[in-house]
Amino acid sequence: MGAVSKLEITETQEELKQLLTHQKTASRKERVLVLYLLKTGLAANITEAALMIGRHRVTVQKWIQQYQKGGRESLVLQKRSSGRPRAIPSWVEKALEQKLQQEEGFNSYQEIVDWLEGSLGIKAAYKTVHKLVHYRLKASPKVARPQSIKEDPEQVEA
């Protein structure tokens, strides 16, 4: 089993206390708290530290091994998940935004769906296009209705 034999915490108690106050997420606070507990002697070993914070001993050992390999920076590093790629790539989004700003525009979201498929070869669901245009781009596909020449602007205001 890969147990941690000798733990050398290079930071002082004050540095760990400062680092603890600067953490924004609970998971990162827990990791720094383990170092603080071990450095101050409030926890004699990893098992006691794990019991104090309510984590499994193996989890805390993995954190300590991570600390030993890369220091405190690697311990509090927030990893980003790559996630699922967008259905509509950013270059298509930019092209659509430019097209929406043009005067002719689109009459409906379905027209946008058809335009994406016909012009750019992007198949996207109606719902996806609606969310993109309405919520992300904060635009509307609808073209303004034509006004009558005989309409009096002052009468409309009243």
C-alpha positions, 0 to 999 in steps of 0.5 A: 500500500502506498502510505506517506512515510515522512511529511514535510510541510514547508509553509508556516502556520500563519501562511497556512492560515492565510491560505485557508482564508483565501480559498473560495471553494469548500473542497480547496479549504478542506485540503489546506485545512488538512495541512494546517491540522497536521502542521499545528499538531491538532491532528497527529497523523493523516487518519486523525486529520481525515476523521476531523474533516469527515473524509476518508483516510485514502482521500486525505492521503491522495491530497498529501501525495499531491502536495508532496509532488507539486506543493501547495499550488497543485493542491489548491489548483482548480481543474476545469472539465473540458465538458461537451463541445457546443453544438454551434461552434464560436465561428458560426456564432460570430457569423450568425451575429453579423447576419442578425445585425444586417437590415434584412435579418430573419423572420423566424428562428426556423429561418435561422435553423435553415440558414445554418444548415444551408449556408454553413452546413451546421445542423442545430435543433430549433431549441438550440438556436433559440437559446443561442440567439435569444439568451446568448446573443440577446438578439431577435430574429424578427424584422420590424413591421413596415409602417404606413406612409400615411401614419402620423407619428404625433398621433401614434405617440398620443 
